[in-house]
Amino acid sequence: MNAHAALGPVLRHRRGLSRSRAALAGGKLRLGFIGGSITAPKTGTRWPEPLAGWIGQRFPTARLVVENAALGATGSDLGVFRVQPEIVARECDLVFVEYAVNDFGQPTARRNRTREGLLRQLLAAGSDVVLVYTFCPEMLPDVVAGRVPPSIAEFEALADHYGIGSVWMGLHAWQEVGRGLMTWAEWLPDGLHPENRGSLSYAQSVMAFCEAEWGTALAAPAWMNRPALPGVLHEGCWDRVSLLPLEAAQCDGPWSLRRWFTCLGMSQALHTTVPGAALKIPFEGRGLMLGFDFGRLASEVSYRVDGGSWQDTQRDRPAWAGDSGWFRPTVVTDSLPAAAHELELKTLAVPVPGGCGSVTTLGLIGVIH
């Protein structure tokens, strides 16, 4: 296994991490993460753990605050709506964005719009941002052939446009395997998720990036005097979004509004177990996304906008999915005229082994402006 020069360096430094330098000089760094299960804190064995430990040792007098909002089996389409309450509102100084894997199967145009919208929200808030690229088996043919996988190449186009640094953690780990420093089984025990050894490899590439950024004596530059955001790279990017309160939905049937604890990332939900229960959701914007607690026993739904044709969802139910607990988005549309609209939705029962999936739990109503 040989690294190919065409793949480029693991570390790409662009504008610099001036806000986080100032934060460290001031004695407190707020560190944010958003991405999928490879970054999520659920198992305590992912790469943010050794990275946070290294920062604590490297800057022992600074208070480190970690806001890890990464969520398994979710992509940048859901991240667009979660980044404000879970990262921006917590005033993170440095944010790592990891969606190259979880966006891999999304259409190119869609993921370009959602990623750019998420990045523009972070940059508008003044955070330092670093893109990190992990690995999935679908990337291997490109990497072996010396090609940058499209999901990463498209992120790099955004990084160039906005001056955002990036770390190709997956390439670093692949090169370590090629040099005999770890085995594939140590890197990715289940084929996708690194545990302790693989996570350390990922973290070490980010440590090298940060050391190059912070290695000189820290000063407190005027990081707020940043250049204005450039124009959008992808027309229709999701940079202006908002959340509607669940109370805005008009219920027809036995729905209940509940505090919700069984789906990570979701704190409240509209819930029903009755096929045919309906909702009407008035909204003003050019698009709508709904977030469900999804799993094997979840219903499908039928919906229409502004009295148009009904469309039924047909979501896959992979073997790893449980009965529920997957915060799964459904993009209704992002191409409406920017005006007032109304969504109508009704629940559908779905045959499953041993019965029917008839549980509908709606935890997010996201509007695209």
Secondary structure in CASP SS format (residue, H / E / C, confidence):
PFRMAT SS
TARGET T0000
AUTHOR 0000-0000-0000
METHOD secondary structure of the structure
MODEL  1
M C 1.00
N C 1.00
A C 1.00
H C 1.00
A H 1.00
A H 1.00
L H 1.00
G C 1.00
P C 1.00
V C 1.00
L E 1.00
R E 1.00
H C 1.00
R C 1.00
R C 1.00
G C 1.00
L C 1.00
S H 1.00
R H 1.00
S H 1.00
R H 1.00
A H 1.00
A H 1.00
L H 1.00
A H 1.00
G H 1.00
G C 1.00
K E 1.00
L E 1.00
R E 1.00
L E 1.00
G E 1.00
F E 1.00
I E 1.00
G E 1.00
G C 1.00
S C 1.00
I C 1.00
T C 1.00
A C 1.00
P C 1.00
K C 1.00
T C 1.00
G C 1.00
T C 1.00
R C 1.00
W C 1.00
P H 1.00
E H 1.00
P H 1.00
L H 1.00
A H 1.00
G H 1.00
W H 1.00
I H 1.00
G H 1.00
Q H 1.00
R H 1.00
F C 1.00
P C 1.00
T C 1.00
A C 1.00
R E 1.00
L E 1.00
V E 1.00
V E 1.00
E E 1.00
N E 1.00
A C 1.00
A C 1.00
L C 1.00
G C 1.00
A C 1.00
T C 1.00
G C 1.00
S H 1.00
D H 1.00
L H 1.00
G H 1.00
V H 1.00
F H 1.00
R H 1.00
V H 1.00
Q H 1.00
P H 1.00
E H 1.00
I C 1.00
V H 1.00
A H 1.00
R H 1.00
E C 1.00
C C 1.00
D C 1.00
L E 1.00
V E 1.00
F E 1.00
V E 1.00
E E 1.00
Y C 1.00
A C 1.00
V C 1.00
N C 1.00
D C 1.00
F C 1.00
G C 1.00
Q C 1.00
P C 1.00
T H 1.00
A H 1.00
R H 1.00
R H 1.00
N H 1.00
R H 1.00
T H 1.00
R H 1.00
E H 1.00
G H 1.00
L H 1.00
L H 1.00
R H 1.00
Q H 1.00
L H 1.00
L H 1.00
A H 1.00
A C 1.00
G C 1.00
S C 1.00
D E 1.00
V E 1.00
V E 1.00
L E 1.00
V E 1.00
Y C 1.00
T C 1.00
F C 1.00
C C 1.00
P H 1.00
E H 1.00
M H 1.00
L H 1.00
P H 1.00
D H 1.00
V H 1.00
V H 1.00
A C 1.00
G C 1.00
R C 1.00
V C 1.00
P C 1.00
P H 1.00
S H 1.00
I H 1.00
A H 1.00
E H 1.00
F H 1.00
E H 1.00
A H 1.00
L H 1.00
A H 1.00
D H 1.00
H H 1.00
Y H 1.00
G C 1.00
I C 1.00
G E 1.00
S E 1.00
V E 1.00
W C 1.00
M H 1.00
G H 1.00
L H 1.00
H H 1.00
A H 1.00
W H 1.00
Q H 1.00
E H 1.00
V H 1.00
G H 1.00
R C 1.00
G C 1.00
L C 1.00
M C 1.00
T C 1.00
W H 1.00
A H 1.00
E H 1.00
W H 1.00
L C 1.00
P C 1.00
D C 1.00
G C 1.00
L C 1.00
H C 1.00
P C 1.00
E C 1.00
N H 1.00
R H 1.00
G H 1.00
S H 1.00
L H 1.00
S H 1.00
Y H 1.00
A H 1.00
Q H 1.00
S H 1.00
V H 1.00
M H 1.00
A H 1.00
F H 1.00
C H 1.00
E H 1.00
A H 1.00
E H 1.00
W H 1.00
G C 1.00
T C 1.00
A C 1.00
L C 1.00
A C 1.00
A C 1.00
P C 1.00
A C 1.00
W C 1.00
M C 1.00
N C 1.00
R C 1.00
P C 1.00
A C 1.00
L C 1.00
P C 1.00
G C 1.00
V C 1.00
L C 1.00
H C 1.00
E C 1.00
G C 1.00
C C 1.00
W C 1.00
D C 1.00
R C 1.00
V E 1.00
S E 1.00
L E 1.00
L C 1.00
P C 1.00
L H 1.00
E H 1.00
A H 1.00
A C 1.00
Q E 1.00
C E 1.00
D E 1.00
G C 1.00
P C 1.00
W C 1.00
S E 1.00
L E 1.00
R E 1.00
R E 1.00
W C 1.00
F C 1.00
T C 1.00
C C 1.00
L C 1.00
G C 1.00
M C 1.00
S C 1.00
Q E 1.00
A E 1.00
L E 1.00
H E 1.00
T E 1.00
T C 1.00
V C 1.00
P C 1.00
G C 1.00
A C 1.00
A E 1.00
L E 1.00
K E 1.00
I E 1.00
P E 1.00
F E 1.00
E E 1.00
G E 1.00
R C 1.00
G E 1.00
L E 1.00
M E 1.00
L E 1.00
G E 1.00
F E 1.00
D E 1.00
F E 1.00
G C 1.00
R C 1.00
L C 1.00
A E 1.00
S C 1.00
E E 1.00
V E 1.00
S E 1.00
Y E 1.00
R E 1.00
V E 1.00
D C 1.00
G C 1.00
G C 1.00
S C 1.00
W C 1.00
Q E 1.00
D E 1.00
T C 1.00
Q C 1.00
R C 1.00
D C 1.00
R C 1.00
P C 1.00
A C 1.00
W C 1.00
A C 1.00
G C 1.00
D C 1.00
S C 1.00
G C 1.00
W E 1.00
F E 1.00
R E 1.00
P E 1.00
T E 1.00
V E 1.00
V E 1.00
T E 1.00
D C 1.00
S C 1.00
L C 1.00
P C 1.00
A C 1.00
A E 1.00
A E 1.00
H E 1.00
E E 1.00
L E 1.00
E E 1.00
L E 1.00
K E 1.00
T E 1.00
L E 1.00
A C 1.00
V E 1.00
P E 1.00
V E 1.00
P C 1.00
G C 1.00
G E 1.00
C E 1.00
G E 1.00
S C 1.00
V E 1.00
T E 1.00
T E 1.00
L E 1.00
G E 1.00
L E 1.00
I E 1.00
G E 1.00
V E 1.00
I E 1.00
H C 1.00
END
